[in-house]
Amino acid sequence: MNRHGTEWNERMETTIRLNIQTKEDLDKFKQYKNESYNELIRKLIYIAIKCEDEPKLSQKTIKEIKEARERIKKGEFYTETEAKKILGL
């Protein structure tokens, strides 16, 4: 359900036109190679909503997201299996 109280319908699709620079800018936000533009845009919308709803928290959150993205790009993360082993799960 979105913030306006209506259901998201994943089966409905549309096409949008972007200029090349916009597409290239969006590509920079991808966390992994096969991440869809739909996933990416949904994340950006989530962040934008958080910025509106909680502006003070959002600056901290955005900083943490940027730092996490850099760690992921550098390969500095644990897989789910590694994290479970570390946590004894």
C-alpha positions as CSV (number, residue, x, y, z in Angstrom):
1,M,0.0,0.0,0.0
2,N,1.4,3.4,-0.9
3,R,1.3,6.5,1.4
4,H,-2.0,7.6,-0.2
5,G,-3.7,4.4,0.9
6,T,-4.0,2.8,-2.5
7,E,-2.6,-0.6,-3.4
8,W,0.5,-0.9,-5.6
9,N,-0.2,-3.2,-8.5
10,E,3.0,-4.8,-9.7
11,R,1.4,-6.2,-12.8
12,M,0.6,-2.8,-14.3
13,E,3.5,-1.5,-16.3
14,T,4.3,1.6,-18.3
15,T,7.2,3.0,-20.3
16,I,8.8,6.3,-19.5
17,R,11.3,8.3,-21.6
18,L,14.5,9.6,-20.0
19,N,17.3,11.6,-21.5
20,I,20.6,9.7,-21.6
21,Q,22.1,11.8,-18.8
22,T,19.2,11.0,-16.5
23,K,19.6,7.3,-17.2
24,E,23.3,7.5,-16.5
25,D,22.6,9.3,-13.2
26,L,20.1,6.6,-12.2
27,D,22.7,3.9,-13.1
28,K,25.0,5.4,-10.5
29,F,22.5,4.6,-7.8
30,K,22.2,1.0,-8.6
31,Q,23.5,-1.2,-5.8
32,Y,23.9,-4.3,-8.0
33,K,24.2,-4.9,-11.7
34,N,20.8,-6.5,-12.3
35,E,18.8,-4.1,-10.1
36,S,15.8,-3.1,-12.1
37,Y,14.9,0.6,-12.7
38,N,11.6,-0.1,-11.0
39,E,13.4,-1.2,-7.8
40,L,15.8,1.8,-8.0
41,I,13.0,4.3,-8.5
42,R,10.9,2.7,-5.7
43,K,14.0,3.2,-3.4
44,L,14.4,6.8,-4.5
45,I,10.7,7.5,-3.8
46,Y,11.0,5.9,-0.4
47,I,14.0,8.2,0.4
48,A,12.1,11.3,-0.9
49,I,9.1,10.4,1.3
50,K,11.3,9.9,4.3
51,C,12.9,13.4,3.7
52,E,9.5,15.0,3.6
53,D,8.2,13.1,6.7
54,E,11.3,13.2,8.8
55,P,13.7,15.9,7.5
56,K,16.2,15.9,10.4
57,L,16.4,12.1,10.4
58,S,16.6,12.0,6.6
59,Q,20.0,13.8,6.4
60,K,21.5,11.3,8.7
61,T,19.8,8.4,6.8
62,I,21.0,9.7,3.5
63,K,24.6,9.9,4.8
64,E,24.3,6.4,6.1
65,I,22.9,5.1,2.9
66,K,25.8,6.7,0.9
67,E,28.3,5.2,3.3
68,A,26.7,1.8,3.0
69,R,26.6,2.0,-0.8
70,E,30.4,2.8,-0.9
71,R,31.1,-0.2,1.4
72,I,29.0,-2.4,-0.9
73,K,30.9,-1.2,-4.0
74,K,34.2,-1.9,-2.3
75,G,33.0,-5.4,-1.4
76,E,33.0,-4.6,2.3
77,F,29.9,-6.5,3.5
78,Y,28.9,-9.9,4.9
79,T,26.7,-12.4,3.0
80,E,23.6,-13.6,4.8
81,T,25.4,-16.9,5.5
82,E,28.4,-15.1,6.9
83,A,26.2,-12.9,9.1
84,K,24.3,-15.8,10.5
85,K,27.5,-17.6,11.3
86,I,28.9,-14.5,13.1
87,L,25.7,-14.1,15.0
88,G,25.5,-17.8,15.9
89,L,22.2,-18.3,14.1
